[in-house]
Amino acid sequence: MTATALDGLLLRPGEAGYDAGRAVWNAMVDRRPAAIARCRSTADVVAALRYGREAGLEIGVRCGGHSFLGLPVVADGLLIDLSAISSVTVDPARRLARVGGGALLGALDVATQRYGLATTAGNVSHTGVGGLTLGGGIGWLARAYGLSCDNVTSYELVTADGSVLRVSAGEHPDLYWGLRGGGGSFGVVTAFEFRLHPVGTRALVVDQFYELPDAAEALRGWRELLVDMPRLATPVARVGQRDGRLMAGIGYVWVGDPEEGLRLLPSYQEIGKPVETQVQELSYLELQTRLDDTERHAVRRYCKGHYLRSLPDAAIEAFLAPNNNPGARLTLNGGAIGDIADADTAFGHRDALIEFTTGDAWTDPADDEARITAARTYAAGLEPYTSGSYVNTIADQDPAAVRRAYSPAKLARLHDLKRSYDPDNIFTRTPLGRIA
């Protein structure tokens, strides 16, 4: 295949744009594909897949490039880049958005917020819609409206044999089940149709900070508040460096009228002895971009995550352990996430109370081993109190990590789907494809 065989571009090593095209969010990933297919249409994706198969190349598919493992970037393989398939079209009357498979969350948020609408998306605007949604999709609206994948009404999917399918509850329902949380293991999604919600354009962020010796008491008080938490609120607890000291924080994010969200503040103010309280009223778009710089590209990254179904005192103590702590967060799940029956989607762990994530970012390759070891050691301290993990936080080339993301029954069903729609395992550069 030559560049003229695609409406887009086929980039090879040494050509202009090649190095930018292979660069992804995690700077630890530095692989050189044999070619990069810059697709501009679904037809381009079909042609690129055909070329990759005929050439015997391992194939990876890139949306936003936020995979910790950098799975889309295949050494000596074919990288199918969807970033030019990025249009977002909103139907405000029907509360639907059609989103290109390479669109970023920021484009989706900007387009829908013109009408005071939104759907569940992640918390960093330069994340790809595709990768986030295919793994489940957790964000500030999940407790109110479900996961990103719960809000997809249909997918346009290019399968391994080049077929283009519309996948929905009524069309290829087996694939519809698998695409909602099963990752990109069955084909290339070139378009999503999302259900939208009238969330307005405003938000509130509340944080209270504690000295570490006072933090356990505060976390126990925070735990008691979680039982009757309104769905528009997402409670969060953190531990990390602040002003050069290791401190803890508890707070919440509220999407909607800040005045309503402020009604929760008095119950927080009764918890422990905070040294500082921050209350920020901001727009929804500001909320969705406030972490963009912290989570910027061209930084080396590692992450570990767990789900917890309860938060015993021992887990709180492990969360606050100060030794080489790289920083971490506890985020309340529940609400609409648990409204959908576990068997109805590939996404698992809908009954989890809390998601724990710890991650680190650095620039010097000489620090890789120490930083990764510190994160693993810290996360291991929480492991006795956990069950399962979120597939989108996998940062280790370890089949056991994928098995923690899905129950044995779901994993067996996903493998059956894989054999049906990708019998030759063309899509190996996915969590499921790595253990197929």
ROBAFI-98690 format. One record per residue (C-alpha): z, x, y; residue in one letter; residue number from 1. Coordinates in pm, whole numbers, plus 50000, padded with zeros to 5 digits. Layout:
<sites>
up	east	north	resn	resi
Z	X	Y	A	NUM
...
</sites>
This chain:
<sites>
up	east	north	resn	resi
50000	50000	50000	M	1
49923	50118	50351	T	2
50059	49999	50684	A	3
49756	49770	50719	T	4
49862	49580	50407	A	5
50156	49439	50602	L	6
50168	49251	50927	D	7
50464	49475	50999	G	8
50489	49851	50944	L	9
50532	50076	50644	L	10
50719	50384	50763	L	11
50731	50712	50574	R	12
50942	51025	50622	P	13
50847	51211	50937	G	14
50693	50912	51110	E	15
50823	50771	51437	A	16
51101	50518	51373	G	17
51174	50633	51019	Y	18
51511	50795	51090	D	19
51624	50501	51304	A	20
51512	50265	51030	G	21
51720	50431	50759	R	22
52036	50461	50974	A	23
52304	50201	50898	V	24
52646	50107	51033	W	25
52845	50343	50809	N	26
52753	50698	50908	A	27
52865	50824	50565	M	28
52535	50683	50433	V	29
52256	50938	50481	D	30
51980	50867	50231	R	31
51604	50907	50267	R	32
51388	50626	50126	P	33
51032	50700	50020	A	34
50922	50421	50255	A	35
51060	50155	50487	I	36
50881	49820	50501	A	37
50939	49663	50843	R	38
50861	49304	50750	C	39
50773	49044	51013	R	40
50718	48742	50788	S	41
50792	48598	50448	T	42
50440	48702	50342	A	43
50527	49060	50436	D	44
50833	49043	50210	V	45
50621	48919	49919	V	46
50374	49204	49976	A	47
50651	49464	50007	A	48
50815	49349	49684	L	49
50481	49367	49504	R	50
50422	49718	49633	Y	51
50770	49833	49535	G	52
50736	49697	49184	R	53
50387	49841	49131	E	54
50500	50180	49262	A	55
50809	50179	49039	G	56
51042	50218	49337	L	57
51403	50108	49345	E	58
51430	49839	49614	I	59
51696	49773	49877	G	60
51702	49495	50136	V	61
51852	49540	50481	R	62
51963	49270	50724	C	63
52220	49413	50968	G	64
52307	49720	50762	G	65
52684	49660	50762	H	66
52741	49722	50392	S	67
53019	49980	50353	F	68
52825	50134	50066	L	69
52493	50124	50250	G	70
52339	49964	49942	L	71
52003	49879	50107	P	72
51924	50245	50175	V	73
51773	50380	49852	V	74
51709	50752	49813	A	75
51338	50790	49725	D	76
51306	50412	49699	G	77
51178	50128	49917	L	78
51390	49985	50198	L	79
51278	49633	50291	I	80
51390	49587	50653	D	81
51424	49224	50766	L	82
51537	49300	51122	S	83
51211	49168	51273	A	84
51255	48832	51094	I	85
51526	48733	51337	S	86
51438	48411	51516	S	87
51705	48143	51564	V	88
51599	47783	51629	T	89
51859	47519	51710	V	90
51827	47143	51670	D	91
52127	47021	51873	P	92
52071	46655	51787	A	93
52089	46720	51413	R	94
52339	47005	51457	R	95
52129	47245	51253	L	96
52009	47601	51309	A	97
51725	47776	51127	R	98
51797	48148	51120	V	99
51572	48433	51015	G	100
51697	48649	50730	G	101
51724	48955	50955	G	102
51906	48791	51247	A	103
52235	48925	51375	L	104
52543	48710	51431	L	105
52520	48760	51806	G	106
52177	48597	51818	A	107
52306	48299	51620	L	108
52611	48260	51845	D	109
52413	48286	52168	V	110
52157	48030	52055	A	111
52412	47774	51935	T	112
52658	47817	52221	Q	113
52400	47687	52467	R	114
52493	47348	52324	Y	115
52864	47412	52266	G	116
52792	47444	51893	L	117
52868	47714	51638	A	118
52902	47779	51268	T	119
53134	48014	51087	T	120
53030	48374	51143	A	121
53203	48709	51128	G	122
53390	48878	51409	N	123
53138	49149	51507	V	124
52815	49037	51672	S	125
52594	49318	51536	H	126
52666	49216	51174	T	127
52369	49069	50986	G	128
52374	48697	50914	V	129
52225	48756	50569	G	130
52470	49005	50423	G	131
52771	48824	50565	L	132
52664	48480	50440	T	133
52548	48583	50094	L	134
52890	48735	50025	G	135
53075	48427	50156	G	136
53121	48477	50527	G	137
53468	48474	50681	I	138
53530	48429	51053	G	139
53745	48255	51313	W	140
53598	47913	51225	L	141
53649	47935	50848	A	142
53981	47751	50839	R	143
53834	47466	51041	A	144
53482	47440	50898	Y	145
53462	47650	50583	G	146
53293	47979	50506	L	147
52949	48074	50635	S	148
52802	48002	50290	C	149
52969	47659	50290	D	150
52764	47569	50596	N	151
52423	47663	50457	V	152
52217	47354	50383	T	153
51914	47545	50253	S	154
51771	47892	50193	Y	155
51417	48026	50186	E	156
51418	48277	49901	L	157
51158	48525	49776	V	158
51232	48590	49410	T	159
51160	48909	49215	A	160
50822	48778	49095	D	161
50711	48698	49451	G	162
50769	48323	49438	S	163
50889	48159	49759	V	164
51149	47890	49693	L	165
51337	47642	49906	R	166
51689	47638	49768	V	167
51934	47357	49844	S	168
52177	47124	49671	A	169
51880	46922	49546	G	170
51629	47203	49489	E	171
51715	47481	49245	H	172
52083	47385	49249	P	173
52168	47672	49014	D	174
52048	47921	49275	L	175
52219	47724	49549	Y	176
52546	47776	49364	W	177
52482	48148	49319	G	178
52365	48221	49673	L	179
52687	48077	49814	R	180
52897	48386	49768	G	181
52715	48565	49486	G	182
52548	48823	49708	G	183
52179	48903	49740	G	184
52126	48954	49369	S	185
51856	48695	49304	F	186
51596	48763	49571	G	187
51535	48813	49942	V	188
51654	48535	50172	V	189
51408	48513	50460	T	190
51563	48207	50628	A	191
51889	48012	50634	F	192
51951	47661	50763	E	193
52309	47622	50889	F	194
52516	47317	50967	R	195
52665	47344	51319	L	196
52990	47212	51466	H	197
53093	47102	51817	P	198
53344	47377	51889	V	199
53296	47397	52266	G	200
53271	47731	52442	T	201
53633	47842	52488	R	202
53891	48031	52285	A	203
54241	48177	52301	L	204
54388	48498	52155	V	205
54765	48548	52134	V	206
54933	48873	52025	D	207
55298	48977	52010	Q	208
55385	49341	51943	F	209
55696	49478	51771	Y	210
55857	49813	51713	E	211
55824	49898	51345	L	212
56199	49866	51265	P	213
56188	49505	51392	D	214
55859	49414	51228	A	215
55982	49298	50886	A	216
56195	49028	51044	E	217
55899	48920	51259	A	218
55665	48906	50957	L	219
55914	48691	50766	R	220
55929	48453	51062	G	221
55549	48452	51087	W	222
55530	48367	50716	R	223
55734	48050	50777	E	224
55488	47933	51044	L	225
55190	47946	50811	L	226
55280	47632	50616	V	227
55177	47374	50877	D	228
54929	47576	51082	M	229
54653	47371	51253	P	230
54307	47445	51120	R	231
54168	47554	51456	L	232
54420	47840	51452	A	233
54371	48158	51251	T	234
54705	48345	51232	P	235
54681	48723	51207	V	236
54933	49002	51151	A	237
54852	49367	51216	R	238
54997	49713	51182	V	239
54847	50018	51348	G	240
54853	50264	51633	Q	241
54926	50132	51980	R	242
54987	50362	52273	D	243
55030	50650	52031	G	244
55291	50475	51816	R	245
55275	50283	51492	L	246
55355	49921	51579	M	247
55316	49578	51427	A	248
55178	49261	51575	G	249
55159	48892	51496	I	250
54945	48634	51669	G	251
54663	48388	51629	Y	252
54310	48309	51738	V	253
54237	47956	51854	W	254
53884	47823	51892	V	255
53866	47529	52131	G	256
54063	47415	52434	D	257
54308	47695	52521	P	258
54561	47440	52648	E	259
54586	47295	52299	E	260
54615	47640	52149	G	261
54901	47729	52381	L	262
55114	47461	52217	R	263
55167	47705	51929	L	264
55301	47978	52156	L	265
55666	47863	52177	P	266
55704	47878	51799	S	267
55573	48236	51804	Y	268
55803	48333	52089	Q	269
56103	48243	51874	E	270
56011	48512	51619	I	271
56202	48838	51635	G	272
56214	49070	51933	K	273
55863	49140	52064	P	274
55824	49423	52312	V	275
55508	49273	52457	E	276
55317	48944	52448	T	277
54950	48912	52536	Q	278
54773	48581	52599	V	279
54400	48589	52662	Q	280
54178	48293	52746	E	281
53814	48380	52688	L	282
53482	48228	52601	S	283
53377	48189	52239	Y	284
53102	48447	52294	L	285
53359	48690	52432	E	286
53574	48629	52125	L	287
53278	48702	51899	Q	288
53196	49032	52071	T	289
53542	49170	52152	R	290
53543	49398	51845	L	291
53185	49521	51885	D	292
53278	49858	52032	D	293
53562	49921	51786	T	294
53322	49843	51500	E	295
53031	50035	51653	R	296
52757	50211	51458	H	297
52730	50584	51382	A	298
53093	50617	51268	V	299
53211	50709	50918	R	300
53395	50417	50756	R	301
53598	50312	50453	Y	302
53775	49987	50364	C	303
53999	49833	50098	K	304
54080	49465	50069	G	305
54294	49230	49862	H	306
54371	48860	49842	Y	307
54734	48747	49827	L	308
54845	48406	49707	R	309
55192	48452	49855	S	310
55364	48695	50090	L	311
55694	48806	49932	P	312
55934	49034	50116	D	313
55823	49329	49904	A	314
55462	49280	50014	A	315
55574	49273	50377	I	316
55756	49603	50327	E	317
55448	49757	50167	A	318
55231	49628	50452	F	319
55459	49798	50705	L	320
55481	50129	50514	A	321
55435	50397	50781	P	322
55315	50693	50571	N	323
54957	50782	50671	N	324
54897	50417	50753	N	325
54535	50379	50872	P	326
54600	50032	51013	G	327
54562	49695	50846	A	328
54542	49320	50897	R	329
54665	49006	50723	L	330
54457	48695	50796	T	331
54550	48343	50693	L	332
54298	48165	50472	N	333
54340	47805	50359	G	334
54229	47500	50552	G	335
53864	47411	50498	A	336
53811	47719	50279	I	337
54015	47546	50009	G	338
53857	47203	50058	D	339
53561	47297	49838	I	340
53633	47307	49467	A	341
53640	47659	49327	D	342
53375	47574	49067	A	343
53126	47451	49329	D	344
53024	47795	49462	T	345
53002	48152	49341	A	346
53256	48255	49604	F	347
53597	48287	49447	G	348
53962	48300	49546	H	349
53953	47985	49759	R	350
54320	47934	49679	D	351
54423	48265	49837	A	352
54684	48237	50110	L	353
54604	48560	50292	I	354
54339	48829	50302	E	355
54462	49188	50343	F	356
54220	49449	50476	T	357
54276	49811	50567	T	358
54006	50033	50707	G	359
53956	50358	50885	D	360
53688	50508	51107	A	361
53625	50873	51195	W	362
53344	51110	51290	T	363
53408	51445	51117	D	364
53278	51468	50757	P	365
53555	51718	50685	A	366
53802	51429	50716	D	367
53635	51211	50450	D	368
53864	51287	50157	E	369
54189	51263	50353	A	370
54093	50938	50526	R	371
53969	50768	50210	I	372
54271	50881	50009	T	373
54509	50750	50276	A	374
54344	50406	50275	A	375
54344	50387	49895	R	376
54708	50493	49874	T	377
54813	50240	50134	Y	378
54619	49954	49969	A	379
54764	50048	49630	A	380
55108	49973	49769	G	381
55005	49609	49816	L	382
54824	49577	49485	E	383
55121	49451	49277	P	384
55129	49138	49496	Y	385
54755	49069	49500	T	386
54491	48897	49290	S	387
54125	48953	49358	G	388
53919	49079	49648	S	389
53635	48981	49881	Y	390
53295	49114	49774	V	391
53194	49204	50131	N	392
53479	49455	50162	T	393
53381	49662	49857	I	394
53352	50026	49960	A	395
53369	50199	49620	D	396
53098	50256	49359	Q	397
53323	50097	49099	D	398
53223	49806	48871	P	399
53589	49706	48854	A	400
53577	49624	49226	A	401
53303	49365	49165	V	402
53501	49218	48877	R	403
53796	49165	49110	R	404
53573	48958	49338	A	405
53477	48702	49072	Y	406
53650	48534	48781	S	407
53514	48615	48433	P	408
53357	48268	48414	A	409
53182	48305	48749	K	410
53067	48655	48668	L	411
52917	48531	48340	A	412
52735	48251	48522	R	413
52608	48494	48787	L	414
52475	48723	48515	H	415
52294	48427	48355	D	416
52130	48351	48692	L	417
52037	48716	48730	K	418
51866	48717	48393	R	419
51677	48397	48481	S	420
51549	48495	48827	Y	421
51550	48875	48811	D	422
51517	48968	48442	P	423
51404	49323	48520	D	424
51695	49376	48763	N	425
51466	49459	49054	I	426
51751	49388	49296	F	427
51989	49659	49179	T	428
52110	49737	49531	R	429
52357	49450	49532	T	430
52713	49432	49398	P	431
52604	49227	49096	L	432
52290	49433	49041	G	433
52500	49748	49002	R	434
52678	49608	48696	I	435
52396	49397	48548	A	436
</sites>
